[in-house]
Amino acid sequence: MHNIPLAERMRPEHIDEYIGQEHVIGPHSNLRKALDAGFIPSIILWGPPGVGKTTLARIISSSLDRPFYKISAINSGVKEIREIIEKVKNQGLFGNNNAILFIDEIHRFSKSQQDSLLGAVESGTITLIGATTENPSFEVNSALLSRCQVFVLESLTKDLLKEVVERALKQDDFLKSKNIKIKEYEELIKISGGDARKLLNALEILSTIEEPIIVDNELTAKVIGKNLSLYDKNGEQHYDIISAFIKSIRGSDPNAAVYYLARMIEGGEDPKFIARRLIILASEDIGNANPSALALANSTFEAVQFVGWPESRIILSQCAIYLACSDKSNSAYEAINKAQQVVKDTGDLSVPLKLRNAPTQLMKELGYGKDYKYAHAYDNSFVKENYLPENLSKQKLYEPGDNPKEKRWREKLQHKWNDHYDY
């Protein structure tokens, strides 16, 4: 029996055995109510690895007593999808009795592959359950996404991860036959990164050492550190490496940037994930110190989609080096943070009447648009005017960064606004 991985042996089969995600599948949740009523819509389960997406899909299928088909977007395509749809059609299963098609890592499907699902989902031939670790707003076609409900699954808390371990020790026949005592959980939980599957894999490794097995933080670090892979694109290392990659570029170190890029490439990371993070960094950390950075990062994302592996590594390397060597500014990031906080603190302040649109005669009579000064009618297309709500008339939100381009912007703002905004 123990030839089957522990994570698979411990996979819950009934809803009452499912650990965590109360907000999604708890007794009062919409999904649970739909399940109890015998019908669920097509859904997308979005969350980090090891939080129970596949398990939940299987439980839903068995609870509804529906045929269950599972494919992975990594090694399946339109051919497999069409074969399943045709098989379901021949079985004459529709509506509340239709089959459930579970697609793991649906974000890895191309647009055409996702499009091949539309007809069957819309007609009720299949109920789709897609699982993704990536934001479905970016990775799932809008047409398909509009036909699905998205449920966000969260990383398991420390208490829930302890429950996973304790249940395995009590219920798994192989673990029960071993003399195992958990003395300290901290390192075990840290290694899991909130991933129940990774946690159980670590526990299984620990169960193979000489008994008695007293699991403390030192033993866990020593044993697991030697046995887990250096880079797990679905686990904790995924987040550690991308964090180091971003911070190296932010710190203007192209050498460290390409090193961590190589770590991700060798680990099989999704190139689109890397490219998306470069787009965010181009605005957050470089911004108006070099506006071309955002354009290059966006072009990199498009090129990566078009070219694919392995050549995309060169494009990503070029972009990472460019961004690392670029001037840096987080002024745009800081400005929007400050502006959002002002909005939260002050609420919905009235827009000045002169700035309001006046499409009707009544609005004109009420003063909408009155006394508005059209900037282009003045020298250099500028006239000093108060554009903010009255209570915020001199609120400065944008602070130019300390770089050549934004220093020039500061000089222009000082000339135009004098002491109004204290530039």
N, C-alpha and C positions, 0 to 999 in steps of 0.2 A: 504493500500500500504506500510506503514512504518513498517509492520511486516517483510518485506523482508529487510535484512541488507543494510545499506546505500552503502557499497562498491559494492554490487551486483546491486543495483538500478542505480549506476553511472557507471557501466561497459560500455565502449564505444562499439558501434555496427558497426561503420564505420571507415575506416582508417583515415579520416580527423579529427575524434574526439579523436584519440589516442594521448596521451601526452608523449613526450620524445622519446628516442631511435632513433633520427634522423639518426644516423650512420647506423642503421639497416634497417629502414623502410622509411627513408626520400625520397623525390622525385627522388634523383639521386643515391640511393642505389641499389645494385645488387638485393636484395630481392624484392624491389618495382618494379624494371624493370621486373623481372620474374613474379611477380603478375600481372602487367599490360598486360603481354604477355599471361596470362592465364595458366601458368604452373610454379610449384615450385618443387624443389627436396625434398627429405626427409631431415629434418633439426633437429638440436638440439639447443634449446634455453637455454643458460647458464647464470644465473644471480641470484642475491640475491632475497629474497622474496618481493612480492609487487611491482615489476617493470613492470608487464604487460605481463608475459609469456603466461598465460592462455587466456587473452584477445586477444593477438596478434594471437594466434592459432584460436580462434573463428572468428576473423575478416578475416583471410586468407581463412577459409572455406566458410564464407558467400560471400566474394568477388568472389570466384571461383565457387560459387553455387555447392559445393560438399557435399555429405553426411558426417556428422561429428560424430565420435564416441569418447567418452572420458572415459578413465579409470584411476584409480590411482594405482600406484605400491604398495601402502600401503595395499590395500584390494583386489587386483585382482591378477590373476596368469595366467598360461598357458591356463587353461580351458577357461577363458574369452577371451583371445587373439584368440584362435582357433575358438571360436563361432563367433566372429566378422569377422574374415577372411573368414570363410565358408559362412556367410551371404552375404558378399560383392561379393564373387565368384558367388553365386546363382543369384545375381542381374546383373551379367555380366558387371560390371563396371571396366574398365581397362584404363591405360594410362592417358590422360588428363582429363578423367571423373571419375577417381577412387575415392574411399572414403579416407578421412583423418582420421587417428587414432591418437588421442592426448593422450599421456601417461604422466601424471603428476608424478613428482619425479621418473623419470625413473632410476635414480641411485640406487634406492632401489630394483630393479629387480635383481635376481641372474643371473649367466651366462646362465643357461639352459632356464630361462624365456626370456632373451634377444635373445638367439639363436632361439627361436620359431618365432621370427619376421623376420629373415633373408630372408627366401624364399619368403614371401609376399612382402617385400620391394624390393628385387632384381627383381622379376617378374613384379612389377608395380601394383600388386593387391591392395596395399594400399600406400598412402603417409604418412610416419611417421613424426609426430612432437613430439619430446620428450622435456620435461622441466626438468631442474635440477638446484639445487643450488650448486652442487658439480662439481669439475673439471671433465669433461667427459673423459679426457685422462686417469683418474684413474678408473672411475666408469662405463664407457660404453665399452663393448667388442670391440676390435680393428676391428673385422670383420664387426660389425654393424656400428661402427664409420666411417669406410672407405666408407660406403654407404650414409653417411649424411654430410651435411654442418653444421658447428657449427657457431652460431651467439652469440656474447657476449652482454648481456644486462646490463646496468649500473644502479646504484642507482640514483634515481631522485634528481636533484639539489634542492636547497632551492626555487629558483624561480618557478620551475616546481611543487613543492609541494604546493606552494601558489596558483598556477593556479588550482590545483586539488581542493583545498578548495573553492576557489572563484567560480569555475564552479558548485560545489555542492550547494553552497548557492544560486546561480542564477537559477539552473535548477531543483533541487529536490523539489517536491511539498510540502513535509512535512517541510523541512527546510525553504522554502519560507513563510510558515505559522507561523514561529516562529520569535521572535524579537531577532536576533543574530547579534552581531557586533564583528569583530575580531580586537582587539586593539593591541595585540602583538602576533607575530607568533613564537618567538624563542623556547619557551618550547614545543609548539605543534610539531614543526618540529624536535626538539631534540628527543622527545618521539617516533616519527615515525621511526627514524633511516633510512630514505630514502625509507620507505615502504609505498606506497600509500594506501594499504588496511588498515594497522595499523593506518595511519593518519585519514582515514575516520571513522574507528571504534572509535577513540578518539573523533572526531567531533560529532559523533552520541551520545556518552555518554554525552558530554557537552550540547547537544541539549535537554536533558531530565530534566535539572535543571530549577529552577524557573526563569521566565522572569522578566525583560529584561536580556539577557545573554550577558554580556560584557566580552569577552574572553581576559584575559591577562595572563602573565606567572605565576602569583601566583595562579590564579583560575585553570589553566590547571594542574599545579603540584599537587594542592590539590585534585581536582576531579579525574583526570586520575590515579594518584598514588594509589587511593583506589580501582580502578575498573579493572585495567589491571592485568593479571596473573603475578606471580612472575618470571616465566621463560617461555619464548616463544622460542621454539627451531628454529623457523623460523624468529625471529625478533631480536631486539637490544640486549636483554638479552643473546641471543645465543652468540654474539660476546663478550659481557662484561664478561660472566662467563668463557668462554674458555680463555680469556685474563688473568683473575685472576688465573685460574688453571695453565697456563703456567708460569706466573710470580711467583707463589708460589713455583713451582718446581725449577725454576731458582734460587730463593732465599733460596733454601735448607730447606723449611718448609713442611715436610710430612703431618702435621696435617691440614694445610690450603689446601694442595693438595687434600687430600681425602675428605675434606668438599666440595670443588667445584666439585670434581668428583661425589659426591653424589647428588649435585644440578642438574647436567646434567643427571644423571641416573633417578632421580625422575621426571625430566622434559621430559623424553622420547627422549633424544638425541641419534643420530645414533652412536653406539659404534665404528664403523669403522672410523668415523670422529675423535673421541677422540684418537683412536689408531694411526691414521695418524699423528696427531699433536705431539704425543709422539715420533714418529720416527724422525720428523724434530727437535724436541728439543734435542734428544739424540746426534745429530751431531752439532747443532748450539750452545748449551749451555754446553755440557759435552765433546763431541769430543774426543780428544786424551788424556784427563785426565783419561778417562776410556773407551777405545774402546769397551769393552763388552756391554756398555749401548746401542749402536746401534743394536747389535745383539739381545739383550733382547727385545728392542722395536719392532724390525722387527718380532721376534717370537711372541710377544704379538698380533700384527696385524693379523698374520696367525691364531693364536689360537682363537681370537675373531671371525674371519670368520667361523672357524670350529665349535665352541661351541655354539655361539649365546647367547641371553638373557635367563634366568637371570644370569647364571653362569659366563658370561663374566665380570661381575662387579668385581669378585674376581681377575681375571687375570689383569684387568686394575688397580685395587688397588695395586696389587703386583708391577707392573711396575712403577706406579706413585711414590710409596714409595721408590723404588730402585733408581730411577732417582733423586728424591729429596735429598736422602742421599749421592749420589755420589759426588766425586770431580767435580769441574766445570772448563770448559775452553771454550772460544769462539774463540780460535786461528785459527781453521780451517775456521770459518765463516769470521773472519777478514782478513785472508790470501786471500781468493778468492775474497772478496770485493776489496782489495787493488790491486790484480792482474788484475781484470777486469778494474779498473780505469786506471792502467798503459797501458793496451791494448788500451783503448779509447784515452788516451793522446798521445800515440806514434805510433798508427796505426800498419800496417802489416810489422814489421821489418823482415829482412831476417834471416832465420835459418842458423847458421854457416854451411859451406860446410861439415865439418868433421862429422856433425850429420845427414846429409841428406842420404836418402836411395839411393842406386845406382844399380837398377835392370838391367840397360842396359850398354853396353860397352861405348856408348857416354857419359853417365853420369859419368862413372868412369874416362874417359879421361878429363872431365871437372872438376874433383877434388872432386866429390861427395863421401863422406865417407873417404877421404884421411886423414891420421894422427889421425884417431879416436882411442882412447885408450880404450880397452875392460877392464872394471873394474875388472872382475873376474881373469884377468891375473896378478893382482897385489896383494900384501899382504893385507889381511883382505878385499879383494874385493873392494878396494878403491884406486883411484888415483885422485889427484886434477886436475880438468879440468874445463874449462869454458863452461857451457851448454847454457847459455842465449845468445840472440843476443848481438853483440859487444857493442851497445849503452847502454845496461842494465847489463853489465858484473858483477857488484857488487850490483845489486838491491836486497835488502832483503825484501821478502814478508811474510814469515812465522816467527812469533815471538812466541816462546814457552810460554805456560801459566805458571802461578805460582802455580804449583801443583807437587806432587812427581814424577809422571811419566814423565812429560814434562821437569822437572828440569834435569832429567837424560838425556833426549834427548838433552837439551841445552849443557850439558857437552860433549856429543859425537860430536855435531856440532862444538863446540869450538875446540875440538881436531883435527877434520878433516879439518876444513876450516880456522882455525887460524884467521887472520885478514881480510880474503877475504870478509866475510859477517858480520864481527863485532858482533859475538855472544859472 
